[in-house]
Amino acid sequence: MAVRIRKDGRILCAAMHEPEPGDTYIHDDLHYRMSVEEKVLVTEPMERHALSGEWWWAGNVPDGVSIDPFYESTSRNPRSSS
C-alpha cells in the first residue's frame, strides 16, 4: 500500500507505478495511517483505483472524481471500538 509522490504533485500507488527521479516514497505503514486511520489520503473505489492507482489529499480531489465511500465515513480510526 505504499505510494510515490511525484514532483508534479501526483500521488500514485507504488506497486502500479515505477519510480522516477525526484519521487518521494511513502512506505506502507505511513500510507496506512494517512489513508485508513486519518483519512487524509483518499482514492476511488477499488474497481476505478485499479485502473490508475491515483490518490489525492482529502479536500483536494479533482472535479469529476468520486472517492470511495469509506473515506466519507465519520469514523477516523477503524481499530477503535464502537
GILINBEL-V360315 format. One record per residue. N is the residue number from 1. SS is DSSP state (alpha for helix, beta for strand, coil for the rest). OMEGA is omega as a letter, one per 20 degrees, with the letter a starting at -180 (* if undefined). Layout:
n/ss/omega
N/SS/OMEGA
N/SS/OMEGA
This chain:
n/ss/omega
1/coil/r
2/coil/r
3/beta/r
4/beta/r
5/beta/a
6/coil/r
7/coil/r
8/coil/r
9/coil/r
10/coil/r
11/beta/a
12/beta/r
13/beta/a
14/coil/r
15/coil/a
16/coil/a
17/coil/r
18/coil/r
19/coil/r
20/coil/r
21/coil/r
22/coil/r
23/coil/r
24/beta/a
25/beta/r
26/beta/a
27/coil/a
28/alpha/a
29/alpha/a
30/alpha/r
31/alpha/r
32/alpha/a
33/alpha/a
34/alpha/a
35/alpha/a
36/alpha/a
37/alpha/a
38/coil/r
39/coil/r
40/coil/r
41/beta/a
42/beta/r
43/coil/r
44/beta/r
45/coil/a
46/alpha/a
47/alpha/r
48/alpha/a
49/alpha/a
50/alpha/r
51/alpha/a
52/alpha/a
53/coil/a
54/beta/r
55/beta/r
56/beta/r
57/beta/r
58/coil/a
59/coil/a
60/coil/a
61/coil/a
62/coil/r
63/coil/r
64/coil/r
65/coil/r
66/coil/a
67/beta/r
68/coil/r
69/alpha/r
70/alpha/a
71/alpha/r
72/alpha/a
73/coil/a
74/coil/r
75/coil/a
76/coil/a
77/coil/a
78/coil/r
79/coil/a
80/coil/a
81/coil/a
82/coil/*
